[in-house]
Amino acid sequence: MMKLILLAAIVALGCKLFLRRWPWELLPLSARSSEVRRAQTLLGLSRSHNRDQVIEAHRRLVAQVHPDRGGSAELVHEANAARDLLLDRIGRRLSEKP
């Protein structure tokens, strides 16, 4: 049993060393990537985007769906969540680069 735990720890450390992610961060990739795709679609962005493009797309969307313009607060919250998700992802990618 101890050998199995030691092997799991070595695999986890190897994964972190070579892939820069813990093994459990790799498992839900499909769920996370679907959230990212949904956020990109909501903001009207392509797969390759930068921070400024995300912010500009968010501003345009919020201007359209704002409650003062006939939209709803829920749509604004969705736009904010999409922006935060994509900006967080961009920040993590930049912090991981050597």
FENPE-V257980 format. One record per backbone hydrogen bond with DSSP energy under -1.0 kcal/mol. CO is the residue of the C=O (numbers start at 1). NH is the residue of the N-H. If there is no record, write none. Layout:
# FENPE-V257980
co = <CO CO>
nh = <NH NH>
This chain:
# FENPE-V257980
co = <1 2 3 4 5 6 7 8 9 10 11 12 13 14 15 22 23 26 28 29 30 31 32 33 34 35 36 37 38 39 40 50 51 52 53 54 55 56 57 58 59 60 61 62 66 66 67 72 73 74 75 76 77 78 79 80 81 82 83 84 85 86 87 88 89 90 91 92>
nh = <5 6 7 8 9 10 11 12 13 14 15 16 17 18 19 25 26 29 32 33 34 35 36 37 38 39 40 41 42 43 45 54 55 56 57 58 59 60 61 62 63 64 65 66 69 71 70 76 77 78 79 80 81 82 83 84 85 86 87 88 89 90 91 92 93 94 95 96>
